[in-house]
Amino acid sequence: MEIITEKDFDEKIKKGVVLVDFFATWCGPCRMMVPILEEVKQELEDKVEIYKVDVDEDVKLARKFGIMSIPSLYIFVDGEMKEKHIGLWSKNDVVEALKKHISD
């Protein structure tokens, strides 16, 4: 999964359904989210984009979104934040949340 920064953030989230995972490399639950998000991407394919933001590397962006706990998962639709979830999340919960925003 691609790690994005403040520099390319707005460009990456501006079109379609995008899930952004705010994480840190030292965070156990964040590492547990990786295979879950890979499965979600495999299931939903091109209907959704999934990106990661390292809160230690991009403090300014984490501050902009008020990230206090990680993992924090934000769902954007055409650049507008629609949902946020904090903590470890099951594959089914992620898929269901994203499907609410995917138009067929």
QUIGI-V635532 format. One record per pair of residues at least 24 apart in sequence whose ideal C-beta (glycine too) atoms are under 6 Angstrom apart, sorted by the first residue. I is the first residue (numbers start at 1). J is the second residue. Records with the same first field share a line. If there is no record, write none. Layout:
I->J ; J
This chain:
1->50 ; 52
2->51
3->52 ; 54
4->51
5->58
6->58 ; 60 ; 61
12->51
13->76 ; 79
14->79
17->48 ; 77 ; 101 ; 102
18->49 ; 76
19->50 ; 75
20->51 ; 53 ; 74
21->52 ; 71 ; 73
22->53 ; 55 ; 67 ; 70 ; 72
23->52 ; 70 ; 71
24->55 ; 56 ; 70
27->70
29->71 ; 88
30->70 ; 71
32->88
33->71
36->91
39->91
40->91 ; 94 ; 95
47->102
48->98
77->101
